[in-house]
Amino acid sequence: MNICGVLVHIVPDQTEAVAAAISSIPGAEVHEIQDHGRLIVTVEDTAEAAAIDGLSSIHKLPGVVAAALVYHHFESGHEDTGAHVIMEA
């Protein structure tokens, strides 16, 4: 299982469209919309796609300026490797 925490910077006047587009990506969920064009998002592995594919899809969306991976948690099928904070927002 992969869970990625992502800080997405967007063009502020495209907030609703970008949030809707992210929500349509398998495994992606918008948790918070902040002022000045920032979204807090998680992307998880699904049966349809890996979390990294979801992150790649976010980068390609119109209105997205940048998407930064700020948290990653991975668990293999038999062993818990723990959580890794890459950067705190």
N, CA, C and O atoms as a printed pandas DataFrame, in Angstrom:
     atom_number atom_name residue_name chain_id  residue_number  x_coord  y_coord  z_coord
0              1         N          MET        A               1    0.846   -1.176    0.000
1              2        CA          MET        A               1    0.000    0.000    0.000
2              3         C          MET        A               1    0.887    1.233    0.000
3              4         O          MET        A               1    1.832    1.337    0.782
4              5         N          ASN        A               2    0.576    2.148   -0.870
5              6        CA          ASN        A               2    1.230    3.453   -0.928
6              7         C          ASN        A               2    0.200    4.523   -0.616
7              8         O          ASN        A               2   -0.909    4.504   -1.149
8              9         N          ILE        A               3    0.566    5.445    0.239
9             10        CA          ILE        A               3   -0.246    6.631    0.484
10            11         C          ILE        A               3    0.675    7.830    0.339
11            12         O          ILE        A               3    1.705    7.917    1.008
12            13         N          CYS        A               4    0.304    8.749   -0.533
13            14        CA          CYS        A               4    1.111    9.940   -0.778
14            15         C          CYS        A               4    0.324   11.181   -0.377
15            16         O          CYS        A               4   -0.826   11.353   -0.779
16            17         N          GLY        A               5    0.949   12.038    0.413
17            18        CA          GLY        A               5    0.397   13.345    0.738
18            19         C          GLY        A               5    0.979   14.346   -0.230
19            20         O          GLY        A               5    2.197   14.418   -0.394
20            21         N          VAL        A               6    0.130   15.117   -0.871
21            22        CA          VAL        A               6    0.569   16.009   -1.937
22            23         C          VAL        A               6    0.031   17.416   -1.694
23            24         O          VAL        A               6   -1.152   17.602   -1.410
24            25         N          LEU        A               7    0.918   18.403   -1.811
25            26        CA          LEU        A               7    0.534   19.814   -1.780
26            27         C          LEU        A               7    0.479   20.277   -3.230
27            28         O          LEU        A               7    1.488   20.264   -3.935
28            29         N          VAL        A               8   -0.708   20.688   -3.670
29            30        CA          VAL        A               8   -0.905   21.075   -5.063
30            31         C          VAL        A               8   -1.110   22.588   -5.133
31            32         O          VAL        A               8   -2.023   23.133   -4.513
32            33         N          HIS        A               9   -0.253   23.248   -5.890
33            34        CA          HIS        A               9   -0.384   24.691   -6.139
34            35         C          HIS        A               9   -1.095   24.859   -7.469
35            36         O          HIS        A               9   -0.700   24.271   -8.476
36            37         N          ILE        A              10   -2.154   25.672   -7.463
37            38        CA          ILE        A              10   -2.962   25.847   -8.668
38            39         C          ILE        A              10   -3.161   27.314   -8.983
39            40         O          ILE        A              10   -2.901   28.187   -8.156
40            41         N          VAL        A              11   -3.629   27.570  -10.197
41            42        CA          VAL        A              11   -4.051   28.914  -10.571
42            43         C          VAL        A              11   -5.320   29.188   -9.765
43            44         O          VAL        A              11   -6.308   28.472   -9.924
44            45         N          PRO        A              12   -5.316   30.216   -8.898
45            46        CA          PRO        A              12   -6.422   30.416   -7.953
46            47         C          PRO        A              12   -7.823   30.479   -8.560
47            48         O          PRO        A              12   -8.778   30.024   -7.929
48            49         N          ASP        A              13   -7.969   31.022   -9.748
49            50        CA          ASP        A              13   -9.313   31.124  -10.316
50            51         C          ASP        A              13   -9.794   29.815  -10.952
51            52         O          ASP        A              13  -10.874   29.779  -11.542
52            53         N          GLN        A              14   -9.010   28.750  -10.837
53            54        CA          GLN        A              14   -9.395   27.452  -11.382
54            55         C          GLN        A              14   -9.581   26.401  -10.282
55            56         O          GLN        A              14   -9.539   25.200  -10.546
56            57         N          THR        A              15   -9.787   26.867   -9.054
57            58        CA          THR        A              15   -9.862   25.975   -7.898
58            59         C          THR        A              15  -10.910   24.885   -8.052
59            60         O          THR        A              15  -10.603   23.705   -7.881
60            61         N          GLU        A              16  -12.123   25.256   -8.366
61            62        CA          GLU        A              16  -13.205   24.268   -8.437
62            63         C          GLU        A              16  -12.964   23.233   -9.531
63            64         O          GLU        A              16  -13.188   22.042   -9.319
64            65         N          ALA        A              17  -12.511   23.677  -10.689
65            66        CA          ALA        A              17  -12.270   22.757  -11.806
66            67         C          ALA        A              17  -11.135   21.784  -11.490
67            68         O          ALA        A              17  -11.231   20.590  -11.773
68            69         N          VAL        A              18  -10.063   22.308  -10.902
69            70        CA          VAL        A              18   -8.930   21.443  -10.572
70            71         C          VAL        A              18   -9.307   20.463   -9.462
71            72         O          VAL        A              18   -8.959   19.284   -9.541
72            73         N          ALA        A              19  -10.004   20.925   -8.441
73            74        CA          ALA        A              19  -10.424   20.038   -7.353
74            75         C          ALA        A              19  -11.318   18.916   -7.887
75            76         O          ALA        A              19  -11.176   17.765   -7.474
76            77         N          ALA        A              20  -12.226   19.237   -8.789
77            78        CA          ALA        A              20  -13.099   18.217   -9.383
78            79         C          ALA        A              20  -12.296   17.224  -10.220
79            80         O          ALA        A              20  -12.545   16.019  -10.173
80            81         N          ALA        A              21  -11.339   17.730  -10.980
81            82        CA          ALA        A              21  -10.509   16.852  -11.813
82            83         C          ALA        A              21   -9.668   15.913  -10.950
83            84         O          ALA        A              21   -9.536   14.731  -11.269
84            85         N          ILE        A              22   -9.102   16.431   -9.861
85            86        CA          ILE        A              22   -8.307   15.593   -8.958
86            87         C          ILE        A              22   -9.198   14.526   -8.333
87            88         O          ILE        A              22   -8.781   13.373   -8.218
88            89         N          SER        A              23  -10.391   14.877   -7.935
89            90        CA          SER        A              23  -11.308   13.918   -7.318
90            91         C          SER        A              23  -11.703   12.792   -8.260
91            92         O          SER        A              23  -12.120   11.727   -7.804
92            93         N          SER        A              24  -11.580   13.007   -9.559
93            94        CA          SER        A              24  -11.922   11.971  -10.536
94            95         C          SER        A              24  -10.763   11.000  -10.796
95            96         O          SER        A              24  -10.948    9.989  -11.473
96            97         N          ILE        A              25   -9.585   11.295  -10.269
97            98        CA          ILE        A              25   -8.427   10.410  -10.435
98            99         C          ILE        A              25   -8.557    9.263   -9.437
99           100         O          ILE        A              25   -8.765    9.509   -8.249
100          101         N          PRO        A              26   -8.440    8.007   -9.895
101          102        CA          PRO        A              26   -8.558    6.871   -8.971
102          103         C          PRO        A              26   -7.565    6.979   -7.811
103          104         O          PRO        A              26   -6.365    7.153   -8.025
104          105         N          GLY        A              27   -8.074    6.875   -6.590
105          106        CA          GLY        A              27   -7.242    6.915   -5.393
106          107         C          GLY        A              27   -6.931    8.302   -4.865
107          108         O          GLY        A              27   -6.325    8.433   -3.801
108          109         N          ALA        A              28   -7.336    9.345   -5.588
109          110        CA          ALA        A              28   -7.040   10.722   -5.169
110          111         C          ALA        A              28   -8.216   11.313   -4.413
111          112         O          ALA        A              28   -9.376   11.080   -4.754
112          113         N          GLU        A              29   -7.895   12.084   -3.376
113          114        CA          GLU        A              29   -8.928   12.746   -2.586
114          115         C          GLU        A              29   -8.435   14.124   -2.156
115          116         O          GLU        A              29   -7.334   14.259   -1.621
116          117         N          VAL        A              30   -9.253   15.141   -2.391
117          118        CA          VAL        A              30   -8.940   16.499   -1.949
118          119         C          VAL        A              30   -9.440   16.621   -0.512
119          120         O          VAL        A              30  -10.623   16.416   -0.241
120          121         N          HIS        A              31   -8.534   16.957    0.406
121          122        CA          HIS        A              31   -8.903   17.072    1.821
122          123         C          HIS        A              31   -9.139   18.509    2.250
123          124         O          HIS        A              31   -9.954   18.770    3.134
124          125         N          GLU        A              32   -8.438   19.432    1.633
125          126        CA          GLU        A              32   -8.588   20.835    2.033
126          127         C          GLU        A              32   -8.246   21.744    0.866
127          128         O          GLU        A              32   -7.326   21.478    0.093
128          129         N          ILE        A              33   -9.003   22.814    0.759
129          130        CA          ILE        A              33   -8.719   23.866   -0.213
130          131         C          ILE        A              33   -8.328   25.098    0.586
131          132         O          ILE        A              33   -9.122   25.616    1.371
132          133         N          GLN        A              34   -7.097   25.566    0.385
133          134        CA          GLN        A              34   -6.585   26.717    1.120
134          135         C          GLN        A              34   -6.591   27.945    0.223
135          136         O          GLN        A              34   -6.655   27.849   -1.002
136          137         N          ASP        A              35   -6.522   29.097    0.872
137          138        CA          ASP        A              35   -6.457   30.350    0.121
138          139         C          ASP        A              35   -5.206   30.392   -0.747
139          140         O          ASP        A              35   -4.233   29.680   -0.500
140          141         N          HIS        A              36   -5.255   31.228   -1.752
141          142        CA          HIS        A              36   -4.116   31.481   -2.635
142          143         C          HIS        A              36   -3.733   30.264   -3.470
143          144         O          HIS        A              36   -2.565   30.112   -3.830
144          145         N          GLY        A              37   -4.687   29.398   -3.784
145          146        CA          GLY        A              37   -4.453   28.332   -4.743
146          147         C          GLY        A              37   -3.667   27.142   -4.258
147          148         O          GLY        A              37   -2.778   26.667   -4.964
148          149         N          ARG        A              38   -3.964   26.648   -3.079
149          150        CA          ARG        A              38   -3.294   25.444   -2.581
150          151         C          ARG        A              38   -4.334   24.400   -2.186
151          152         O          ARG        A              38   -5.339   24.716   -1.548
152          153         N          LEU        A              39   -4.078   23.157   -2.573
153          154        CA          LEU        A              39   -4.935   22.042   -2.212
154          155         C          LEU        A              39   -4.113   21.010   -1.456
155          156         O          LEU        A              39   -2.954   20.763   -1.790
156          157         N          ILE        A              40   -4.713   20.412   -0.442
157          158        CA          ILE        A              40   -4.095   19.306    0.285
158          159         C          ILE        A              40   -4.775   18.034   -0.225
159          160         O          ILE        A              40   -5.996   17.900   -0.136
160          161         N          VAL        A              41   -3.984   17.107   -0.758
161          162        CA          VAL        A              41   -4.508   15.941   -1.456
162          163         C          VAL        A              41   -3.791   14.688   -0.973
163          164         O          VAL        A              41   -2.608   14.736   -0.636
164          165         N          THR        A              42   -4.509   13.561   -0.938
165          166        CA          THR        A              42   -3.843   12.264   -0.783
166          167         C          THR        A              42   -4.098   11.457   -2.044
167          168         O          THR        A              42   -5.132   11.589   -2.699
168          169         N          VAL        A              43   -3.124   10.620   -2.359
169          170        CA          VAL        A              43   -3.240    9.701   -3.482
170          171         C          VAL        A              43   -2.808    8.332   -2.972
171          172         O          VAL        A              43   -1.726    8.188   -2.401
172          173         N          GLU        A              44   -3.659    7.325   -3.180
173          174        CA          GLU        A              44   -3.382    5.972   -2.719
174          175         C          GLU        A              44   -3.383    5.010   -3.896
175          176         O          GLU        A              44   -3.990    5.281   -4.932
176          177         N          ASP        A              45   -2.695    3.878   -3.728
177          178        CA          ASP        A              45   -2.786    2.802   -4.709
178          179         C          ASP        A              45   -4.223    2.321   -4.794
179          180         O          ASP        A              45   -4.919    2.253   -3.781
180          181         N          THR        A              46   -4.666    1.990   -5.987
181          182        CA          THR        A              46   -5.972    1.366   -6.191
182          183         C          THR        A              46   -5.778    0.166   -7.109
183          184         O          THR        A              46   -4.680   -0.068   -7.613
184          185         N          ALA        A              47   -6.839   -0.583   -7.320
185          186        CA          ALA        A              47   -6.776   -1.711   -8.256
186          187         C          ALA        A              47   -6.533   -1.208   -9.683
187          188         O          ALA        A              47   -5.975   -1.929  -10.510
188          189         N          GLU        A              48   -6.954    0.035   -9.971
189          190        CA          GLU        A              48   -6.822    0.595  -11.313
190          191         C          GLU        A              48   -5.446    1.209  -11.581
191          192         O          GLU        A              48   -4.965    1.177  -12.713
192          193         N          ALA        A              49   -4.814    1.765  -10.549
193          194        CA          ALA        A              49   -3.575    2.514  -10.782
194          195         C          ALA        A              49   -2.749    2.628   -9.507
195          196         O          ALA        A              49   -3.278    2.570   -8.397
196          197         N          ALA        A              50   -1.457    2.791   -9.690
197          198        CA          ALA        A              50   -0.546    3.035   -8.569
198          199         C          ALA        A              50   -0.624    4.505   -8.169
199          200         O          ALA        A              50   -0.990    5.360   -8.975
200          201         N          ALA        A              51   -0.278    4.786   -6.920
201          202        CA          ALA        A              51   -0.315    6.165   -6.414
202          203         C          ALA        A              51    0.557    7.086   -7.260
203          204         O          ALA        A              51    0.180    8.232   -7.506
204          205         N          ILE        A              52    1.700    6.614   -7.703
205          206        CA          ILE        A              52    2.603    7.451   -8.504
206          207         C          ILE        A              52    1.941    7.855   -9.818
207          208         O          ILE        A              52    2.211    8.937  -10.339
208          209         N          ASP        A              53    1.080    6.998  -10.357
209          210        CA          ASP        A              53    0.348    7.353  -11.578
210          211         C          ASP        A              53   -0.643    8.483  -11.301
211          212         O          ASP        A              53   -0.829    9.373  -12.130
212          213         N          GLY        A              54   -1.276    8.436  -10.127
213          214        CA          GLY        A              54   -2.187    9.513   -9.747
214          215         C          GLY        A              54   -1.453   10.832   -9.592
215          216         O          GLY        A              54   -1.941   11.876  -10.025
216          217         N          LEU        A              55   -0.272   10.784   -8.969
217          218        CA          LEU        A              55    0.536   11.992   -8.812
218          219         C          LEU        A              55    0.938   12.548  -10.177
219          220         O          LEU        A              55    0.905   13.760  -10.394
220          221         N          SER        A              56    1.313   11.669  -11.083
221          222        CA          SER        A              56    1.666   12.089  -12.437
222          223         C          SER        A              56    0.469   12.732  -13.146
223          224         O          SER        A              56    0.622   13.721  -13.863
224          225         N          SER        A              57   -0.716   12.165  -12.939
225          226        CA          SER        A              57   -1.927   12.726  -13.543
226          227         C          SER        A              57   -2.223   14.123  -13.010
227          228         O          SER        A              57   -2.654   14.998  -13.760
228          229         N          ILE        A              58   -1.994   14.332  -11.714
229          230        CA          ILE        A              58   -2.213   15.658  -11.119
230          231         C          ILE        A              58   -1.303   16.688  -11.768
231          232         O          ILE        A              58   -1.741   17.793  -12.088
232          233         N          HIS        A              59   -0.037   16.331  -11.963
233          234        CA          HIS        A              59    0.923   17.255  -12.595
234          235         C          HIS        A              59    0.445   17.722  -13.973
235          236         O          HIS        A              59    0.708   18.857  -14.370
236          237         N          LYS        A              60   -0.242   16.864  -14.686
237          238        CA          LYS        A              60   -0.643   17.152  -16.068
238          239         C          LYS        A              60   -1.953   17.923  -16.193
239          240         O          LYS        A              60   -2.319   18.328  -17.297
240          241         N          LEU        A              61   -2.665   18.135  -15.093
241          242        CA          LEU        A              61   -3.966   18.804  -15.162
242          243         C          LEU        A              61   -3.820   20.287  -15.503
243          244         O          LEU        A              61   -2.929   20.961  -14.986
244          245         N          PRO        A              62   -4.694   20.794  -16.372
245          246        CA          PRO        A              62   -4.710   22.237  -16.630
246          247         C          PRO        A              62   -5.021   22.989  -15.333
247          248         O          PRO        A              62   -5.902   22.594  -14.570
248          249         N          GLY        A              63   -4.295   24.060  -15.100
249          250        CA          GLY        A              63   -4.501   24.853  -13.893
250          251         C          GLY        A              63   -3.584   24.479  -12.745
251          252         O          GLY        A              63   -3.523   25.201  -11.749
252          253         N          VAL        A              64   -2.859   23.354  -12.861
253          254        CA          VAL        A              64   -1.904   22.953  -11.819
254          255         C          VAL        A              64   -0.556   23.588  -12.129
255          256         O          VAL        A              64    0.003   23.410  -13.212
256          257         N          VAL        A              65   -0.048   24.334  -11.152
257          258        CA          VAL        A              65    1.260   24.962  -11.293
258          259         C          VAL        A              65    2.350   23.998  -10.840
259          260         O          VAL        A              65    3.383   23.868  -11.497
260          261         N          ALA        A              66    2.120   23.320   -9.712
261          262        CA          ALA        A              66    3.086   22.355   -9.171
262          263         C          ALA        A              66    2.364   21.418   -8.216
263          264         O          ALA        A              66    1.357   21.779   -7.607
264          265         N          ALA        A              67    2.897   20.212   -8.099
265          266        CA          ALA        A              67    2.376   19.240   -7.135
266          267         C          ALA        A              67    3.583   18.631   -6.432
267          268         O          ALA        A              67    4.407   17.963   -7.057
268          269         N          ALA        A              68    3.680   18.869   -5.128
269          270        CA          ALA        A              68    4.843   18.424   -4.362
270          271         C          ALA        A              68    4.470   17.276   -3.426
271          272         O          ALA        A              68    3.526   17.382   -2.644
272          273         N          LEU        A              69    5.210   16.196   -3.515
273          274        CA          LEU        A              69    5.046   15.077   -2.604
274          275         C          LEU        A              69    5.624   15.488   -1.256
275          276         O          LEU        A              69    6.826   15.730   -1.147
276          277         N          VAL        A              70    4.781   15.572   -0.225
277          278        CA          VAL        A              70    5.247   16.020    1.085
278          279         C          VAL        A              70    5.202   14.915    2.137
279          280         O          VAL        A              70    5.745   15.072    3.231
280          281         N          TYR        A              71    4.559   13.803    1.807
281          282        CA          TYR        A              71    4.473   12.678    2.749
282          283         C          TYR        A              71    4.316   11.405    1.949
283          284         O          TYR        A              71    3.594   11.374    0.953
284          285         N          HIS        A              72    4.999   10.340    2.388
285          286        CA          HIS        A              72    4.849    9.044    1.725
286          287         C          HIS        A              72    4.858    7.948    2.774
287          288         O          HIS        A              72    5.727    7.909    3.645
288          289         N          HIS        A              73    3.879    7.058    2.679
289          290        CA          HIS        A              73    3.809    5.896    3.568
290          291         C          HIS        A              73    3.684    4.667    2.685
291          292         O          HIS        A              73    2.860    4.630    1.772
292          293         N          PHE        A              74    4.508    3.659    2.963
293          294        CA          PHE        A              74    4.484    2.424    2.190
294          295         C          PHE        A              74    4.438    1.232    3.121
295          296         O          PHE        A              74    5.191    1.159    4.092
296          297         N          GLU        A              75    3.561    0.309    2.825
297          298        CA          GLU        A              75    3.518   -0.969    3.523
298          299         C          GLU        A              75    3.537   -2.067    2.480
299          300         O          GLU        A              75    2.705   -2.084    1.573
300          301         N          SER        A              76    4.484   -2.984    2.605
301          302        CA          SER        A              76    4.477   -4.126    1.702
302          303         C          SER        A              76    3.414   -5.095    2.183
303          304         O          SER        A              76    2.794   -4.858    3.219
304          305         N          GLY        A              77    3.193   -6.157    1.472
305          306        CA          GLY        A              77    2.180   -7.120    1.841
306          307         C          GLY        A              77    2.439   -7.797    3.165
307          308         O          GLY        A              77    1.485   -8.197    3.833
308          309         N          HIS        A              78    3.708   -7.947    3.584
309          310        CA          HIS        A              78    4.029   -8.699    4.791
310          311         C          HIS        A              78    4.769   -7.898    5.845
311          312         O          HIS        A              78    4.865   -8.328    6.995
312          313         N          GLU        A              79    5.283   -6.759    5.477
313          314        CA          GLU        A              79    6.145   -6.023    6.401
314          315         C          GLU        A              79    5.800   -4.544    6.401
315          316         O          GLU        A              79    5.655   -3.942    5.337
316          317         N          ASP        A              80    5.668   -3.958    7.571
317          318        CA          ASP        A              80    5.401   -2.537    7.699
318          319         C          ASP        A              80    6.728   -1.806    7.743
319          320         O          ASP        A              80    7.509   -1.989    8.676
320          321         N          THR        A              81    6.992   -0.965    6.724
321          322        CA          THR        A              81    8.252   -0.224    6.689
322          323         C          THR        A              81    8.130    1.130    7.363
323          324         O          THR        A              81    9.128    1.838    7.498
324          325         N          GLY        A              82    6.920    1.512    7.794
325          326        CA          GLY        A              82    6.743    2.758    8.514
326          327         C          GLY        A              82    6.475    3.922    7.605
327          328         O          GLY        A              82    6.417    3.780    6.383
328          329         N          ALA        A              83    6.311    5.084    8.214
329          330        CA          ALA        A              83    6.002    6.312    7.485
330          331         C          ALA        A              83    7.269    7.133    7.316
331          332         O          ALA        A              83    8.176    7.076    8.147
332          333         N          HIS        A              84    7.320    7.883    6.254
333          334        CA          HIS        A              84    8.468    8.734    5.953
334          335         C          HIS        A              84    7.993   10.122    5.613
335          336         O          HIS        A              84    7.272   10.310    4.633
336          337         N          VAL        A              85    8.383   11.095    6.404
337          338        CA          VAL        A              85    8.047   12.481    6.094
338          339         C          VAL        A              85    9.146   13.023    5.220
339          340         O          VAL        A              85   10.314   13.016    5.607
340          341         N          ILE        A              86    8.783   13.495    4.035
341          342        CA          ILE        A              86    9.748   14.042    3.106
342          343         C          ILE        A              86    9.910   15.536    3.350
343          344         O          ILE        A              86   11.028   16.049    3.394
344          345         N          MET        A              87    8.788   16.228    3.508
345          346        CA          MET        A              87    8.818   17.659    3.754
346          347         C          MET        A              87    7.510   18.029    4.432
347          348         O          MET        A              87    6.455   17.515    4.060
348          349         N          GLU        A              88    7.560   18.883    5.385
349          350        CA          GLU        A              88    6.342   19.341    6.026
350          351         C          GLU        A              88    5.931   20.659    5.436
351          352         O          GLU        A              88    6.756   21.552    5.243
352          353         N          ALA        A              89    4.643   20.783    5.145
353          354        CA          ALA        A              89    4.131   22.016    4.505
354          355         C          ALA        A              89    3.884   23.083    5.536
355          356         O          ALA        A              89    3.456   24.185    5.194
